[in-house]
C-alpha cells in the first residue's frame, strides 16, 4: 500500500496557512527547518484512497494561490507507505513516556522496573509513541491512572493500537479500539497479539462515534488522538458516548488550535481538567463535572 506526500517549501510565517489547508485531510503533518532560518518544509501524508486530482487541483492549488508560491515549491509524490514507516520506526530508540516503556521488536535490552512495556510494530499504521501527540496521550493516561478507574474505555482513531493497549495495561480492562482505516485495525490486532493482549483489545473498523459498536454506549474514558478539525466535528457525538463523570483525552492538535478545540467541547458542557504541551503540540484532558485546572 502506498502513501501520498505533499511537500511545501515556505517561510516560517507561512507554515500556519499550509497546515490549515492540508491538516484536515492529512493523516500526518510535520514541519521543520530546512537549511536556513527562514526556509522551512511542511510535509503532509495522505492515505492512498485520497484522489490525486483532489490533492493537485484542490489542496495544492489552494496552497499556491494563497501564498503565491512557485510550482517548484509545492510537489506531490507517491511513497511506498510500508517502507517509509518501517524505516522511520526502526530508527527510533526505546522511550519512556509516563508509566510506559515503548520499544520495537529490535530492542533486546531490559525493561525498567515499575514501567509497563509495550512492543510496537508501526508497520503500515501511524503511532509509535515517538510523536509528541501520542507521547502526550501516554502522559495523560499516566496522570489519570492516579485518579480514575474506568470500566469502559474507547480509543477512537486507534492507529497502531498503542493507546488502547496502554489504557488496558493501566486498568486491566478490555478496550474498544476504533479506526476507519482497515490497515490500522490489522496492525492493532497484530500489536495486541505481539503484546499478548489479543483478548483485551477489541479492534473494530468503523467511522467515528456512529459506528455500530460505539453508538449508544457510554464510556468512562475516551481517547481521541486525531486532528483538530475532526475533533471539533465529532464533539457532539463524542459527548453522547461519554458516561457521567467520564474523561476524554484529545490530541493531534497544535497549540494554536487549542482554543477552537476547547470551545467546541465547552459547548458540550465539558470542562478542562489538564493540558499537556509538548513543543508545538497540545494534549487536552476534559471532563464535564470536575472543576477545570491547567
C-alpha positions in Angstrom: 0.0 0.0 0.0 1.3 3.4 -0.9 1.1 6.8 0.7 0.7 10.3 -0.9 3.1 13.0 0.3 2.8 16.8 -0.3 5.9 18.8 0.4 5.7 22.6 0.6 8.7 24.9 0.8 7.8 28.1 2.7 9.0 30.8 5.0 8.3 30.2 8.7 5.3 32.6 9.0 3.6 30.8 6.1 3.6 27.4 7.9 0.3 28.1 9.7 -1.5 28.7 6.4 -0.2 25.5 4.8 -1.2 23.5 7.9 -4.7 24.9 7.9 -5.2 23.9 4.3 -3.7 20.4 4.4 -4.2 19.5 8.1 -7.9 18.5 7.9 -7.3 15.9 5.1 -3.8 14.7 6.1 -3.1 11.5 8.0 0.1 13.1 9.4 1.6 16.5 9.2 5.1 17.9 10.1 7.2 21.0 9.6 10.9 21.5 10.1 13.7 24.0 9.3 15.4 23.1 6.0 18.8 24.7 5.7 18.3 28.2 6.9 16.5 30.3 9.5 13.8 31.4 7.0 13.3 28.3 4.8 11.0 25.6 6.1 9.4 22.5 4.8 5.9 21.3 5.6 5.2 17.6 4.8 1.7 16.2 4.7 0.9 12.5 4.3 -2.4 11.2 2.8 -3.9 7.7 2.6 -3.9 6.1 -0.9 -7.7 6.4 -1.3 -7.4 10.2 -1.5 -7.7 11.0 -5.2 -4.6 12.5 -6.9 -6.8 15.1 -8.7 -8.2 16.3 -5.4 -4.7 16.7 -4.0 -3.4 18.6 -7.0 -6.4 20.6 -8.2 -7.8 21.5 -4.7 -5.2 21.3 -1.9 -2.0 22.2 -3.8 -3.8 24.8 -5.9 -5.2 26.5 -2.8 -1.7 26.5 -1.1 -0.1 28.0 -4.3 -2.9 30.6 -4.7 -3.0 31.8 -1.1 0.8 32.0 -0.7 1.7 32.9 -4.3 4.2 30.0 -4.4 6.1 28.8 -7.4 5.3 25.4 -8.9 8.6 24.0 -7.7 7.8 25.0 -4.1 4.9 22.5 -3.8 5.2 19.0 -5.1 3.3 15.7 -4.8 4.8 12.2 -4.7 3.7 8.7 -4.1 5.7 6.8 -1.4 5.8 3.1 -0.6 3.9 3.5 2.7 5.2 0.4 4.4 8.8 1.1 3.6 8.7 4.7 4.8 7.1 3.9 8.1 9.2 0.8 8.7 12.4 2.8 8.2 11.1 5.7 10.3 10.2 3.3 13.1 13.3 1.2 13.0 15.4 4.4 13.6 13.7 5.4 16.8 15.2 4.2 20.1 13.1 2.9 23.1 11.4 5.7 25.0 9.8 6.2 28.4 6.5 8.1 28.5 5.0 8.4 31.9 4.4 4.8 33.2 5.2 3.3 29.8 8.3 1.9 28.2 7.8 1.8 24.4 10.1 -0.3 22.2 10.3 -2.0 18.8 11.0 -5.6 18.0 14.6 -4.8 17.5 15.1 -3.9 21.2 16.8 -6.7 23.2 17.5 -4.8 26.5 15.9 -4.8 29.9 12.6 -3.1 30.7 13.0 -0.7 33.6 11.3 -1.7 36.8 7.8 -0.3 37.5 7.0 0.5 33.9 4.5 -1.1 31.5 6.3 -2.4 28.4 4.7 -2.1 25.0 6.3 -3.5 21.9 5.0 -1.7 18.8 5.4 -2.6 15.2 4.5 0.6 13.3 4.2 -1.4 10.1 1.7 0.5 7.9 -0.2 2.4 10.5 0.7 5.6 12.4 1.6 5.7 16.1 4.8 4.5 17.7 4.7 6.8 20.7 7.6 9.0 19.4 5.3 11.7 18.1 4.5 14.4 20.6 0.8 14.0 20.3 1.0 10.2 21.1 3.6 10.9 23.8 1.3 13.5 25.3 -1.6 10.9 25.4 0.7 8.4 27.2 1.5 11.1 29.8 -2.2 11.9 30.1 -3.1 8.3 30.7 -0.4 8.0 33.3 -1.7 11.1 35.1 -5.3 9.8 35.1 -4.2 6.4 36.4 -3.8 8.1 39.8 -7.3 9.5 39.7 -9.8 7.3 37.9 -10.7 3.6 37.5 -12.6 3.4 34.2 -14.6 0.3 33.4 -15.4 1.1 29.8 -12.7 2.6 27.6 -12.8 3.7 23.9 -9.7 4.5 21.8 -11.1 6.5 18.8 -8.7 6.6 15.8 -6.5 3.9 17.3 -3.8 3.8 14.6 -1.4 1.1 15.9 -3.4 0.4 19.0 -0.7 1.8 21.2 -3.0 4.0 23.3 -5.6 1.2 23.6 -3.0 -1.2 24.9 -1.6 1.5 27.2 -5.0 2.1 28.8 -5.7 -1.7 29.1 -2.3 -2.1 30.8 -3.1 0.6 33.4 -6.6 -0.5 34.3 -6.7 -4.2 33.3 -9.8 -3.5 31.2 -10.8 -4.5 27.8 -10.6 -1.5 25.3 -12.6 -0.9 22.2 -10.2 0.4 19.5 -11.9 2.0 16.5 -10.3 3.3 13.3 -11.7 4.0 9.8 -8.6 2.5 8.1 -8.7 -1.3 7.8 -4.9 -1.4 7.8 -4.8 0.2 11.2 -7.2 -2.4 12.5 -4.9 -5.2 11.1 -1.8 -3.6 12.7 -3.7 -3.1 16.0 -4.6 -6.8 16.1 -1.0 -7.6 15.3 0.3 -5.5 18.1 -2.2 -6.8 20.5 -1.1 -10.3 19.8 2.6 -9.3 19.9 2.0 -8.0 23.5 -0.2 -11.0 24.5 -3.2 -8.7 24.7 -5.4 -10.0 22.0 -8.3 -10.8 24.4 -8.1 -7.2 25.8 -8.2 -5.2 22.6 -11.4 -5.2 20.5 -10.2 -3.6 17.2 -13.1 -2.5 15.0 -13.2 -0.8 11.7 -15.8 2.0 11.7 -16.4 5.7 11.2 -16.5 7.7 14.4 -18.9 7.6 17.2 -21.8 6.5 15.0 -20.0 3.2 14.4 -22.2 0.1 15.2 -20.0 -0.9 18.2 -19.8 2.6 19.6 -23.2 4.3 19.1 -25.5 4.0 22.1 -22.7 3.1 24.5 -21.3 5.1 27.4 -17.6 5.1 28.1 -15.9 6.2 31.3 -12.7 7.2 29.3 -12.4 8.2 25.6 -9.1 8.7 24.0 -9.1 10.5 20.6 -5.7 11.3 19.1 -6.8 12.5 15.7 -6.6 16.1 14.3 -8.1 19.4 15.4 -11.0 19.7 12.8 -12.3 16.2 13.1 -12.2 16.5 16.9 -14.3 19.6 16.7 -16.8 18.0 14.2 -17.1 14.9 16.4 -17.6 16.8 19.7 -21.4 16.4 19.8 -21.3 12.6 19.1 -18.4 12.2 21.5 -20.4 13.7 24.3 -23.3 11.3 23.7 -20.9 8.4 24.3 -19.2 9.9 27.4 -20.5 8.5 30.7 -21.3 10.7 33.7 -18.1 11.7 35.4 -16.2 10.5 32.3 -13.0 11.8 31.0 -11.8 12.4 27.4 -8.2 12.8 26.1 -8.0 14.9 23.0 -4.8 15.1 20.9 -3.4 15.6 17.5 -3.8 19.4 17.7 -1.3 22.2 17.6 -1.1 24.7 20.3 -2.6 27.4 18.1 -5.6 25.1 17.6 -6.2 24.6 21.3 -8.8 27.3 21.8 -11.1 26.3 19.0 -11.0 22.7 20.0 -11.7 23.7 23.6 -14.6 25.9 22.5 -16.3 23.1 20.5 -16.1 20.9 23.6 -17.1 23.7 26.1 -20.3 23.9 24.0 -21.0 20.3 25.1 -20.6 21.2 28.8 -17.2 19.7 29.1 -14.6 21.4 31.3 -10.8 21.4 31.0 -9.1 19.2 33.6 -5.5 19.3 32.5 -3.4 20.3 29.4 -0.1 18.9 28.4 2.0 20.9 26.0 5.0 19.3 24.2 6.6 21.6 21.6 4.0 22.7 19.1 1.5 20.0 20.2 -1.1 20.1 22.9 -3.0 17.2 24.6 -6.2 18.1 26.5 -7.9 16.2 29.3 -11.6 17.2 29.7 -14.5 16.1 31.8 -18.0 17.6 32.3 -18.2 17.6 36.1 -14.8 18.3 37.6 -13.6 21.9 38.0 -11.1 22.9 35.4 -7.4 23.5 36.0 -4.4 24.0 33.8 
